[in-house]
Amino acid sequence: MAEQFRDAERMQLSFLAKIEKKVLIWLAQRMPAWVNSDHLTVLGFVAMLAAGLLYWAAASDRRALIGVVVALAINWFGDSLDGTLARVRNRLRPRYGFYVDHITDAIGTFFLMGGLALSSYMNPFIALGLLIAYFLLSIEVYLTTYVLGAFHMSFWSFGPTELRLLLCIGNIALFYRPVVGIAGHRFLLFDVGGSIGICGMGMMLVWSALRHTIQLYRAERLP
């Protein structure tokens, strides 16, 4: 069974992909021998849960927003480095790694959005919309991985690292200015950012779904 499995081609074309790859390889080559990929996966997962809890805590103490930035940085370290460490050490487990990495990402994102919904800095319905958009886009990625053998790690030059960076910048802005004025009306900063995020992911989903549907139709055209 394991011998018949064919790993999907990884498609990472985000803005920071090249420099991030060099940094991750540098870190992996210097990682202590007792640290393995599972340790890093757990670290990234726990950091994401912590980010959600810190958003919740920010409802009563906005200083927790700075903690979210730290948690997201730790999440990047663990979540991005686990696969690189396995490749550098030639300790690959393609099916196990793919499954564990993405199920923990899904659960972690659920907690992150839940924390945002309870933070008082974002309307719960906006947080729910972001979660749904993320899950729909993830479904499209996983279906594409299965039917085309290509795992797309970024859309329109944006990948997980760029999204974490934007969220960190947003947190810093949120700390100083949680409400913004637009066309004479006042809105929560993260409601505006969340709405833009929902629209952006929605457009990515439609574009990607149409493109892959046409690609598959042409590949399996009936006589």
C-alpha positions in Angstrom: 0.0 0.0 0.0 2.7 2.5 1.0 4.8 1.6 -2.0 1.9 2.5 -4.4 1.4 5.9 -3.0 2.6 8.8 -5.2 3.3 12.1 -3.4 1.7 15.1 -5.0 3.9 17.9 -6.5 4.1 20.8 -4.2 3.3 24.2 -5.8 4.6 27.0 -3.7 4.6 30.3 -5.6 4.0 32.9 -2.9 5.9 36.2 -2.5 8.1 34.9 0.3 8.5 31.3 -0.9 12.2 31.6 -2.1 13.6 33.3 1.0 11.4 31.3 3.3 12.7 28.0 1.8 16.3 29.1 2.4 15.6 30.2 6.0 13.8 26.9 6.8 16.6 24.8 5.3 19.1 26.8 7.4 17.1 26.2 10.5 16.5 22.5 9.8 20.2 21.9 9.3 20.9 23.4 12.8 18.0 21.7 14.6 19.1 19.5 17.6 19.1 15.8 16.8 16.5 15.1 19.5 14.0 17.4 17.8 11.9 15.6 15.1 9.0 16.6 12.8 6.3 15.5 15.2 7.7 17.8 17.9 7.5 20.7 15.5 4.0 19.8 14.4 2.8 19.7 18.0 4.5 23.0 18.7 2.8 24.7 15.7 -0.6 23.2 16.7 -0.4 24.3 20.4 0.7 27.8 19.2 -2.4 28.1 17.1 -4.6 27.1 20.0 -2.8 29.6 22.1 -3.5 32.3 19.5 -7.2 31.6 19.7 -7.2 31.7 23.5 -5.3 35.0 23.4 -7.8 36.5 21.0 -10.5 35.5 23.5 -8.4 37.0 26.4 -8.0 40.3 24.4 -11.7 41.0 25.0 -10.7 42.0 28.6 -7.1 43.0 28.0 -5.9 44.2 24.7 -2.3 43.4 25.5 -3.2 39.8 24.6 -3.1 40.9 21.0 0.7 41.1 21.3 0.7 37.6 22.6 -1.2 36.5 19.5 1.7 37.9 17.3 4.2 35.8 19.3 1.9 32.7 19.1 1.6 33.1 15.3 5.4 33.4 15.0 5.8 30.2 17.0 3.1 28.6 14.8 5.0 29.5 11.7 8.2 28.0 13.1 6.6 24.7 14.0 4.1 24.4 11.1 6.6 25.4 8.4 9.7 23.7 9.7 8.3 20.2 10.3 8.1 19.1 6.7 11.5 20.8 5.8 13.2 19.0 8.7 11.8 15.6 7.4 13.1 16.4 3.9 16.5 17.5 5.1 16.9 14.4 7.2 15.3 12.2 4.6 12.8 11.0 7.1 9.7 11.5 4.9 6.3 10.0 5.6 4.2 11.5 2.8 0.7 10.2 3.8 1.2 10.6 7.5 2.7 14.1 7.1 0.1 15.3 4.7 -2.8 14.1 6.9 -1.5 15.2 10.3 -0.3 18.6 9.0 -3.6 19.5 7.5 -6.0 18.1 10.1 -4.1 20.1 12.7 -4.2 23.2 10.5 -8.0 22.8 10.2 -8.5 22.4 13.9 -6.1 25.2 14.7 -7.9 27.6 12.3 -11.2 26.7 13.9 -9.8 27.7 17.3 -8.2 30.9 15.9 -11.5 32.0 14.3 -13.4 31.0 17.4 -11.1 33.2 19.5 -11.6 36.1 17.1 -15.3 35.7 17.3 -15.1 36.0 21.1 -12.5 38.8 21.1 -15.0 41.7 20.7 -12.7 43.0 17.9 -14.6 41.1 15.1 -18.2 40.4 14.5 -18.8 36.7 15.1 -20.6 36.4 11.8 -17.5 37.8 10.0 -15.3 35.3 11.8 -17.7 32.5 10.8 -17.6 33.7 7.2 -13.8 33.6 7.3 -13.8 30.1 8.7 -16.3 28.8 6.0 -14.3 30.5 3.2 -11.1 28.9 4.5 -12.6 25.5 4.8 -14.1 25.7 1.2 -10.8 26.8 -0.2 -9.1 24.0 1.7 -11.6 21.5 0.2 -10.7 22.7 -3.3 -7.0 22.3 -2.6 -7.4 18.8 -1.3 -9.6 17.7 -4.2 -7.1 19.2 -6.6 -4.3 17.3 -4.9 -6.2 14.0 -5.3 -7.4 14.4 -8.9 -4.4 16.3 -10.4 -1.5 15.3 -8.2 -0.6 18.9 -7.5 -0.7 20.4 -4.1 -1.2 24.2 -4.4 0.2 25.9 -1.3 -0.5 29.4 -2.4 -3.1 31.5 -4.4 -2.3 34.7 -6.3 1.2 34.7 -4.6 -0.3 34.5 -1.1 0.4 31.5 1.1 0.1 30.7 4.8 3.2 32.7 5.7 2.0 35.8 3.9 -1.4 35.4 5.7 0.3 35.1 9.1 2.3 38.2 8.4 -0.8 40.2 7.4 -2.5 39.0 10.5 0.4 40.0 12.7 0.5 43.5 11.1 -3.3 43.7 11.6 -2.9 42.9 15.3 -0.4 45.7 15.8 -2.7 48.1 14.0 -5.6 46.8 16.1 -3.8 47.4 19.3 -3.6 51.1 18.5 -6.7 51.6 16.4 -9.5 49.0 16.7 -12.1 51.2 14.9 -11.7 52.9 11.5 -13.8 55.5 9.7 -14.9 54.8 6.1 -17.2 57.1 4.1 -18.4 58.8 7.3 -19.2 55.5 9.1 -17.2 53.7 11.8 -16.3 50.0 11.6 -14.3 47.6 13.5 -10.9 47.3 11.8 -11.0 43.5 11.8 -14.6 43.5 10.4 -13.2 45.5 7.4 -10.2 43.2 7.1 -12.3 40.1 7.6 -14.8 41.1 4.9 -11.9 41.7 2.5 -10.5 38.3 3.4 -13.9 36.6 2.7 -14.2 38.3 -0.7 -10.6 37.5 -1.6 -10.9 33.8 -0.7 -14.3 33.6 -2.4 -12.7 34.9 -5.6 -9.8 32.5 -5.3 -12.2 29.6 -4.8 -14.3 30.5 -7.9 -11.3 31.1 -10.1 -9.5 27.9 -9.0 -12.7 25.7 -9.2 -13.5 27.0 -12.7 -9.9 26.5 -13.9 -9.6 23.0 -12.6 -13.1 22.0 -13.8 -12.1 23.1 -17.4 -8.7 21.3 -17.1 -10.4 18.1 -16.0 -13.1 18.4 -18.6 -10.5 18.7 -21.4 -8.5 15.8 -20.0 -11.5 13.5 -19.9 -13.5 14.8 -22.8 -16.1 12.2 -24.0 -16.0 11.1 -27.6 
